[in-house]
Amino acid sequence: MTAPHDALGRLSARARIALGLAIGVVSGLLGLLPHLLSGARLPAQDLWLDPGSSDRMPFALLPLSQNHVVTIVSVLVVPGLLAGLAGRTIERRMPAPRTRPHPYLSPDDEPRRFPTWPVSTGLAVVAALAVVQSGLTLGEGIGASAAQSDPRAPLFVTGAVVGAVGAGLLGQLVLWLSASRQRSFSALGISLAAVPVAGWLTFLLSIVGAGSPTVLPVVTHWAPVPVVAVALCWCGWRPGIRLWVWAASLLALWVVPAILSTAQVVLGSPSLLSDPEGLVRTSLEIFRTVAADHVVAVLVAAAAALAGRLAIELAARGTDTREA
């Protein structure tokens, strides 16, 4: 029976590219899964031309709406994590060449045996199709190109599409980081995706009916904690430069929920957009409230990662002592 790493090692360059493209496409579709299970309909829109059709909204691959900021970010970032980790796993399972092609380079600096760019391309294709299809559907529904449409319609569509593109780019960043050979970069990519993972899981649970209204907020709040803790525990703190990964990961766990919550509330309140002073005041209040609410979660993640890493270090020392 052929070992998996032997089969991977015999793949031709074209086969590796095709496999990478497939991983990117499948990861992108998995990210959209909760929305697809919900019926893949565009959410009700304030500017919709036909108010009577709000109960039969058209098909859309993304729930483009100012009230679904967290969902949009989640379904476009989580695929980046899935694709990146899949690519990294395959890369590490491929057998190393018998002779190093570049003897003056360290193993981490040598060309990858399983390239990341096809994975990135496959994911980008799915994200681009989702953004374009949903943007066109939204524009048609609110009459963004009609002569007698609401003057806010073109700006609304542009903002929704730009926001979705930004989320897709964040997904690409997470993909490249998590796919990195460097454990520090990979751990950072995992940590950056922790909050979107919680949003994705909460969305999925709400669709399949596996979470009550009291349970879902708990999942949203606490699900990122084990993700970050495991990533940091796996990353370790040696060499000392890896401590910056700890700082950046815990900072992201603290501020990303506040940023997303602030954006969703502000964008979901059109009256604030016409009141710059009230917009700034409300944004700061929401940010401070959500950030303060996540301090305990950050401390728990840091303590869990520290305890786990200490246990690993002590176990390794015990093994070395017995072997000596």
C-alpha positions as a LaTeX table, in Angstrom:
\begin{tabular}{lrrr}
\hline
Residue & $x$ (\AA) & $y$ (\AA) & $z$ (\AA) \\
\hline
Met1 & 0.00 & 0.00 & 0.00 \\
Thr2 & 1.42 & 3.40 & $-1.01$ \\
Ala3 & 1.99 & 5.86 & 1.82 \\
Pro4 & 0.18 & 9.21 & 1.39 \\
His5 & 3.42 & 11.20 & 1.38 \\
Asp6 & 4.86 & 8.95 & $-1.35$ \\
Ala7 & 1.78 & 9.54 & $-3.52$ \\
Leu8 & 2.03 & 13.29 & $-2.97$ \\
Gly9 & 5.71 & 13.25 & $-3.80$ \\
Arg10 & 5.02 & 11.66 & $-7.19$ \\
Leu11 & 2.56 & 14.35 & $-8.26$ \\
Ser12 & 3.67 & 16.29 & $-11.31$ \\
Ala13 & 3.91 & 20.07 & $-11.26$ \\
Arg14 & 0.61 & 20.36 & $-13.16$ \\
Ala15 & $-1.11$ & 17.95 & $-10.78$ \\
Arg16 & 0.06 & 19.99 & $-7.80$ \\
Ile17 & $-1.31$ & 23.15 & $-9.38$ \\
Ala18 & $-4.64$ & 21.44 & $-10.09$ \\
Leu19 & $-4.79$ & 20.14 & $-6.53$ \\
Gly20 & $-4.07$ & 23.61 & $-5.18$ \\
Leu21 & $-6.81$ & 25.15 & $-7.32$ \\
Ala22 & $-9.26$ & 22.48 & $-6.11$ \\
Ile23 & $-8.37$ & 23.14 & $-2.48$ \\
Gly24 & $-8.98$ & 26.86 & $-2.94$ \\
Val25 & $-12.33$ & 26.35 & $-4.67$ \\
Val26 & $-13.58$ & 23.77 & $-2.16$ \\
Ser27 & $-12.48$ & 25.96 & 0.77 \\
Gly28 & $-14.31$ & 28.94 & $-0.72$ \\
Leu29 & $-17.51$ & 26.90 & $-1.09$ \\
Leu30 & $-17.19$ & 25.57 & 2.47 \\
Gly31 & $-16.95$ & 29.15 & 3.69 \\
Leu32 & $-20.22$ & 29.98 & 1.94 \\
Leu33 & $-21.89$ & 26.86 & 3.32 \\
Pro34 & $-23.92$ & 28.49 & 6.14 \\
His35 & $-25.31$ & 31.10 & 3.77 \\
Leu36 & $-26.10$ & 28.46 & 1.14 \\
Leu37 & $-27.89$ & 26.34 & 3.77 \\
Ser38 & $-29.95$ & 29.38 & 4.79 \\
Gly39 & $-31.34$ & 29.58 & 1.25 \\
Ala40 & $-28.73$ & 31.94 & $-0.21$ \\
Arg41 & $-31.10$ & 34.88 & $-0.43$ \\
Leu42 & $-30.20$ & 38.53 & $-0.35$ \\
Pro43 & $-31.27$ & 40.06 & 3.00 \\
Ala44 & $-34.14$ & 42.55 & 3.05 \\
Gln45 & $-32.94$ & 46.00 & 1.95 \\
Asp46 & $-34.15$ & 49.44 & 3.03 \\
Leu47 & $-33.72$ & 50.79 & $-0.51$ \\
Trp48 & $-35.38$ & 47.88 & $-2.31$ \\
Leu49 & $-37.47$ & 49.10 & $-5.25$ \\
Asp50 & $-40.31$ & 46.63 & $-4.63$ \\
Pro51 & $-41.10$ & 46.66 & $-0.87$ \\
Gly52 & $-43.68$ & 43.93 & $-1.36$ \\
Ser53 & $-41.02$ & 41.44 & $-2.43$ \\
Ser54 & $-39.01$ & 41.52 & 0.80 \\
Asp55 & $-40.22$ & 38.00 & 1.60 \\
Arg56 & $-38.97$ & 36.63 & $-1.72$ \\
Met57 & $-35.55$ & 38.19 & $-2.13$ \\
Pro58 & $-33.39$ & 36.98 & $-5.04$ \\
Phe59 & $-30.60$ & 34.43 & $-4.91$ \\
Ala60 & $-27.22$ & 35.85 & $-3.86$ \\
Leu61 & $-23.97$ & 34.11 & $-2.95$ \\
Leu62 & $-23.27$ & 36.70 & $-0.25$ \\
Pro63 & $-25.68$ & 38.33 & 2.22 \\
Leu64 & $-24.71$ & 41.86 & 1.20 \\
Ser65 & $-26.30$ & 44.15 & 3.77 \\
Gln66 & $-25.18$ & 46.73 & 6.30 \\
Asn67 & $-26.72$ & 44.49 & 8.96 \\
His68 & $-24.58$ & 41.45 & 8.09 \\
Val69 & $-21.03$ & 42.78 & 8.40 \\
Val70 & $-19.85$ & 40.00 & 10.73 \\
Thr71 & $-21.40$ & 37.32 & 8.51 \\
Ile72 & $-19.79$ & 38.66 & 5.34 \\
Val73 & $-16.37$ & 38.84 & 6.98 \\
Ser74 & $-16.79$ & 35.33 & 8.39 \\
Val75 & $-17.78$ & 33.58 & 5.16 \\
Leu76 & $-14.90$ & 35.21 & 3.27 \\
Val77 & $-12.13$ & 34.86 & 5.88 \\
Val78 & $-12.76$ & 31.33 & 7.18 \\
Pro79 & $-12.09$ & 29.83 & 3.71 \\
Gly80 & $-8.66$ & 31.45 & 3.80 \\
Leu81 & $-7.87$ & 29.63 & 7.02 \\
Leu82 & $-9.15$ & 26.30 & 5.70 \\
Ala83 & $-7.22$ & 26.63 & 2.45 \\
Gly84 & $-4.03$ & 27.80 & 4.13 \\
Leu85 & $-3.96$ & 25.00 & 6.67 \\
Ala86 & $-4.75$ & 22.42 & 3.98 \\
Gly87 & $-1.91$ & 23.70 & 1.82 \\
Arg88 & 0.50 & 23.74 & 4.74 \\
Thr89 & $-0.44$ & 20.20 & 5.71 \\
Ile90 & 0.15 & 18.88 & 2.20 \\
Glu91 & 3.43 & 20.77 & 1.95 \\
Arg92 & 4.72 & 19.19 & 5.16 \\
Arg93 & 3.59 & 15.69 & 4.14 \\
Met94 & 5.46 & 15.82 & 0.87 \\
Pro95 & 8.83 & 14.05 & 1.03 \\
Ala96 & 11.86 & 16.30 & 1.07 \\
Pro97 & 14.14 & 16.09 & $-1.96$ \\
Arg98 & 17.06 & 13.71 & $-1.55$ \\
Thr99 & 19.44 & 16.48 & $-2.51$ \\
Arg100 & 18.80 & 20.05 & $-1.55$ \\
Pro101 & 18.37 & 22.16 & $-4.72$ \\
His102 & 19.81 & 25.23 & $-3.02$ \\
Pro103 & 22.50 & 24.15 & $-0.52$ \\
Tyr104 & 23.13 & 27.73 & 0.63 \\
Leu105 & 19.52 & 28.33 & 1.64 \\
Ser106 & 17.82 & 27.19 & 4.82 \\
Pro107 & 14.94 & 24.70 & 4.38 \\
Asp108 & 12.41 & 27.46 & 5.15 \\
Asp109 & 13.82 & 29.66 & 2.36 \\
Glu110 & 13.83 & 27.01 & $-0.36$ \\
Pro111 & 11.02 & 26.89 & $-2.97$ \\
Arg112 & 7.86 & 25.23 & $-1.72$ \\
Arg113 & 7.20 & 21.69 & $-2.88$ \\
Phe114 & 3.47 & 22.49 & $-2.87$ \\
Pro115 & 2.94 & 26.09 & $-4.08$ \\
Thr116 & 0.45 & 28.37 & $-2.36$ \\
Trp117 & $-0.46$ & 30.51 & $-5.36$ \\
Pro118 & $-2.84$ & 27.94 & $-6.95$ \\
Val119 & $-4.68$ & 27.61 & $-3.64$ \\
Ser120 & $-4.89$ & 31.40 & $-3.42$ \\
Thr121 & $-6.12$ & 31.61 & $-7.02$ \\
Gly122 & $-8.85$ & 29.03 & $-6.50$ \\
Leu123 & $-10.08$ & 30.84 & $-3.41$ \\
Ala124 & $-9.93$ & 34.22 & $-5.15$ \\
Val125 & $-12.06$ & 32.92 & $-8.04$ \\
Val126 & $-14.83$ & 31.78 & $-5.68$ \\
Ala127 & $-14.72$ & 35.03 & $-3.70$ \\
Ala128 & $-14.73$ & 37.16 & $-6.84$ \\
Leu129 & $-17.70$ & 35.31 & $-8.32$ \\
Ala130 & $-19.59$ & 35.65 & $-5.04$ \\
Val131 & $-18.90$ & 39.39 & $-4.76$ \\
Val132 & $-19.70$ & 40.14 & $-8.41$ \\
Gln133 & $-22.90$ & 38.08 & $-8.50$ \\
Ser134 & $-24.17$ & 39.48 & $-5.20$ \\
Gly135 & $-23.20$ & 43.04 & $-6.10$ \\
Leu136 & $-25.02$ & 42.89 & $-9.44$ \\
Thr137 & $-28.09$ & 41.40 & $-7.78$ \\
Leu138 & $-28.09$ & 44.09 & $-5.10$ \\
Gly139 & $-27.60$ & 46.86 & $-7.66$ \\
Glu140 & $-30.46$ & 45.61 & $-9.80$ \\
Gly141 & $-32.79$ & 45.27 & $-6.82$ \\
Ile142 & $-32.27$ & 48.78 & $-5.50$ \\
Gly143 & $-32.03$ & 50.31 & $-8.97$ \\
Ala144 & $-28.51$ & 51.65 & $-8.56$ \\
Ser145 & $-28.25$ & 52.38 & $-12.30$ \\
Ala146 & $-31.82$ & 53.63 & $-12.78$ \\
Ala147 & $-32.36$ & 57.30 & $-13.51$ \\
Gln148 & $-35.06$ & 57.68 & $-10.87$ \\
Ser149 & $-33.43$ & 55.56 & $-8.17$ \\
Asp150 & $-32.65$ & 56.73 & $-4.65$ \\
Pro151 & $-29.49$ & 58.87 & $-4.85$ \\
Arg152 & $-28.01$ & 56.77 & $-2.03$ \\
Ala153 & $-28.31$ & 53.53 & $-4.04$ \\
Pro154 & $-25.04$ & 53.74 & $-6.05$ \\
Leu155 & $-23.09$ & 54.68 & $-2.93$ \\
Phe156 & $-24.69$ & 51.83 & $-0.98$ \\
Val157 & $-23.83$ & 49.23 & $-3.62$ \\
Thr158 & $-20.28$ & 50.56 & $-3.94$ \\
Gly159 & $-19.79$ & 50.46 & $-0.18$ \\
Ala160 & $-21.16$ & 46.91 & 0.09 \\
Val161 & $-18.93$ & 45.63 & $-2.72$ \\
Val162 & $-15.83$ & 47.43 & $-1.41$ \\
Gly163 & $-16.46$ & 45.99 & 2.06 \\
Ala164 & $-16.84$ & 42.48 & 0.64 \\
Val165 & $-13.64$ & 42.89 & $-1.38$ \\
Gly166 & $-11.85$ & 43.99 & 1.78 \\
Ala167 & $-13.08$ & 40.88 & 3.59 \\
Gly168 & $-11.89$ & 38.75 & 0.68 \\
Leu169 & $-8.43$ & 40.36 & 0.85 \\
Leu170 & $-8.32$ & 39.64 & 4.57 \\
Gly171 & $-9.11$ & 36.03 & 3.73 \\
Gln172 & $-6.15$ & 36.02 & 1.34 \\
Leu173 & $-3.90$ & 37.41 & 4.07 \\
Val174 & $-5.02$ & 34.68 & 6.44 \\
Leu175 & $-4.41$ & 32.06 & 3.74 \\
Trp176 & $-0.82$ & 33.14 & 3.05 \\
Leu177 & 0.01 & 33.48 & 6.73 \\
Ser178 & $-1.49$ & 30.16 & 7.82 \\
Ala179 & 0.11 & 28.34 & 4.87 \\
Ser180 & 3.57 & 29.63 & 5.78 \\
Arg181 & 6.32 & 27.20 & 6.72 \\
Gln182 & 7.23 & 29.54 & 9.57 \\
Arg183 & 5.26 & 28.46 & 12.60 \\
Ser184 & 5.06 & 32.03 & 13.89 \\
Phe185 & 3.38 & 33.32 & 10.73 \\
Ser186 & 1.05 & 30.34 & 10.58 \\
Ala187 & 0.00 & 30.85 & 14.20 \\
Leu188 & $-0.66$ & 34.53 & 13.52 \\
Gly189 & $-2.87$ & 33.65 & 10.56 \\
Ile190 & $-4.87$ & 31.24 & 12.70 \\
Ser191 & $-5.28$ & 33.86 & 15.43 \\
Leu192 & $-6.43$ & 36.56 & 12.99 \\
Ala193 & $-9.17$ & 34.20 & 11.79 \\
Ala194 & $-10.35$ & 33.30 & 15.32 \\
Val195 & $-13.15$ & 35.87 & 15.51 \\
Pro196 & $-14.43$ & 35.14 & 11.97 \\
Val197 & $-14.38$ & 31.42 & 12.86 \\
Ala198 & $-16.67$ & 32.17 & 15.79 \\
Gly199 & $-18.97$ & 34.22 & 13.54 \\
Trp200 & $-19.04$ & 31.44 & 10.95 \\
Leu201 & $-19.82$ & 28.80 & 13.59 \\
Thr202 & $-22.54$ & 30.95 & 15.14 \\
Phe203 & $-24.13$ & 31.51 & 11.72 \\
Leu204 & $-24.04$ & 27.79 & 10.96 \\
Leu205 & $-25.55$ & 26.84 & 14.33 \\
Ser206 & $-28.35$ & 29.37 & 13.87 \\
Ile207 & $-29.17$ & 27.95 & 10.43 \\
Val208 & $-29.24$ & 24.29 & 11.46 \\
Gly209 & $-31.16$ & 25.11 & 14.64 \\
Ala210 & $-28.48$ & 23.75 & 16.97 \\
Gly211 & $-28.21$ & 26.86 & 19.12 \\
Ser212 & $-30.72$ & 28.77 & 21.19 \\
Pro213 & $-30.78$ & 32.59 & 21.33 \\
Thr214 & $-29.04$ & 32.40 & 24.70 \\
Val215 & $-26.31$ & 30.01 & 23.52 \\
Leu216 & $-25.32$ & 31.71 & 20.27 \\
Pro217 & $-23.94$ & 34.90 & 21.93 \\
Val218 & $-21.85$ & 32.70 & 24.22 \\
Val219 & $-20.41$ & 30.89 & 21.19 \\
Thr220 & $-19.65$ & 34.21 & 19.49 \\
His221 & $-17.90$ & 35.53 & 22.59 \\
Trp222 & $-15.91$ & 32.49 & 23.71 \\
Ala223 & $-15.25$ & 30.40 & 20.58 \\
Pro224 & $-12.23$ & 32.53 & 19.53 \\
Val225 & $-10.51$ & 31.86 & 22.86 \\
Pro226 & $-9.52$ & 28.21 & 22.29 \\
Val227 & $-8.53$ & 28.99 & 18.69 \\
Val228 & $-6.05$ & 31.66 & 19.79 \\
Ala229 & $-4.88$ & 29.64 & 22.82 \\
Val230 & $-4.11$ & 26.55 & 20.73 \\
Ala231 & $-2.36$ & 28.63 & 18.05 \\
Leu232 & $-0.11$ & 30.35 & 20.61 \\
Cys233 & 0.57 & 27.14 & 22.50 \\
Trp234 & 1.65 & 25.51 & 19.25 \\
Cys235 & 3.72 & 28.57 & 18.25 \\
Gly236 & 5.73 & 28.69 & 21.47 \\
Trp237 & 7.95 & 31.56 & 22.55 \\
Arg238 & 11.38 & 30.42 & 21.38 \\
Pro239 & 13.11 & 32.20 & 19.75 \\
Gly240 & 12.07 & 35.31 & 21.64 \\
Ile241 & 10.96 & 37.08 & 18.47 \\
Arg242 & 7.87 & 34.84 & 18.53 \\
Leu243 & 6.59 & 36.87 & 21.45 \\
Trp244 & 5.42 & 39.44 & 18.93 \\
Val245 & 3.03 & 36.79 & 17.61 \\
Trp246 & 1.61 & 36.44 & 21.12 \\
Ala247 & 1.15 & 40.21 & 21.40 \\
Ala248 & $-0.42$ & 40.58 & 17.95 \\
Ser249 & $-2.73$ & 37.58 & 18.39 \\
Leu250 & $-4.03$ & 38.70 & 21.80 \\
Leu251 & $-4.44$ & 42.25 & 20.50 \\
Ala252 & $-6.50$ & 40.95 & 17.57 \\
Leu253 & $-8.65$ & 38.89 & 19.93 \\
Trp254 & $-9.31$ & 42.07 & 21.90 \\
Val255 & $-9.97$ & 44.66 & 19.19 \\
Val256 & $-11.40$ & 42.73 & 16.20 \\
Pro257 & $-14.76$ & 42.00 & 17.92 \\
Ala258 & $-14.99$ & 45.68 & 18.87 \\
Ile259 & $-14.21$ & 46.81 & 15.32 \\
Leu260 & $-16.75$ & 44.45 & 13.74 \\
Ser261 & $-19.46$ & 45.27 & 16.29 \\
Thr262 & $-18.91$ & 49.00 & 15.82 \\
Ala263 & $-19.05$ & 48.71 & 12.04 \\
Gln264 & $-22.24$ & 46.66 & 12.09 \\
Val265 & $-24.08$ & 48.99 & 14.46 \\
Val266 & $-22.97$ & 52.18 & 12.71 \\
Leu267 & $-23.68$ & 50.91 & 9.19 \\
Gly268 & $-27.03$ & 49.56 & 10.37 \\
Ser269 & $-28.05$ & 53.02 & 11.63 \\
Pro270 & $-28.31$ & 55.30 & 8.57 \\
Ser271 & $-29.26$ & 58.28 & 10.75 \\
Leu272 & $-25.76$ & 58.25 & 12.24 \\
Leu273 & $-24.15$ & 58.67 & 8.84 \\
Ser274 & $-25.68$ & 62.14 & 8.50 \\
Asp275 & $-24.48$ & 63.18 & 11.97 \\
Pro276 & $-20.64$ & 63.12 & 12.02 \\
Glu277 & $-20.40$ & 64.14 & 15.68 \\
Gly278 & $-22.92$ & 61.54 & 16.77 \\
Leu279 & $-21.23$ & 58.97 & 14.55 \\
Val280 & $-17.87$ & 59.45 & 16.26 \\
Arg281 & $-19.39$ & 59.49 & 19.73 \\
Thr282 & $-21.48$ & 56.36 & 19.17 \\
Ser283 & $-18.59$ & 54.52 & 17.52 \\
Leu284 & $-16.27$ & 55.22 & 20.43 \\
Glu285 & $-18.89$ & 54.17 & 22.97 \\
Ile286 & $-19.56$ & 50.86 & 21.20 \\
Phe287 & $-15.85$ & 50.19 & 20.71 \\
Arg288 & $-15.04$ & 50.85 & 24.37 \\
Thr289 & $-17.95$ & 48.73 & 25.58 \\
Val290 & $-17.17$ & 45.71 & 23.40 \\
Ala291 & $-13.42$ & 45.95 & 24.02 \\
Ala292 & $-13.96$ & 46.06 & 27.78 \\
Asp293 & $-16.31$ & 43.09 & 27.53 \\
His294 & $-13.54$ & 41.00 & 25.88 \\
Val295 & $-10.75$ & 41.68 & 28.38 \\
Val296 & $-11.55$ & 38.52 & 30.34 \\
Ala297 & $-11.58$ & 36.44 & 27.14 \\
Val298 & $-8.12$ & 37.76 & 26.23 \\
Leu299 & $-6.77$ & 36.95 & 29.71 \\
Val300 & $-8.24$ & 33.44 & 29.56 \\
Ala301 & $-6.68$ & 32.82 & 26.13 \\
Ala302 & $-3.28$ & 34.06 & 27.34 \\
Ala303 & $-3.42$ & 31.95 & 30.50 \\
Ala304 & $-4.51$ & 28.82 & 28.61 \\
Ala305 & $-1.77$ & 29.27 & 25.99 \\
Leu306 & 0.84 & 29.87 & 28.68 \\
Ala307 & $-0.23$ & 26.82 & 30.70 \\
Gly308 & $-0.31$ & 24.61 & 27.63 \\
Arg309 & 3.11 & 25.73 & 26.45 \\
Leu310 & 4.63 & 25.25 & 29.91 \\
Ala311 & 3.24 & 21.71 & 29.99 \\
Ile312 & 4.82 & 20.99 & 26.59 \\
Glu313 & 8.17 & 22.41 & 27.71 \\
Leu314 & 8.16 & 20.39 & 30.95 \\
Ala315 & 7.21 & 17.20 & 29.11 \\
Ala316 & 10.05 & 17.75 & 26.63 \\
Arg317 & 12.55 & 18.28 & 29.43 \\
Gly318 & 11.36 & 15.13 & 31.16 \\
Thr319 & 11.85 & 13.14 & 27.96 \\
Asp320 & 15.37 & 14.53 & 27.47 \\
Thr321 & 16.27 & 13.69 & 31.07 \\
Arg322 & 15.11 & 10.07 & 30.73 \\
Glu323 & 17.01 & 9.63 & 27.44 \\
Ala324 & 20.17 & 11.03 & 29.03 \\
\hline
\end{tabular}
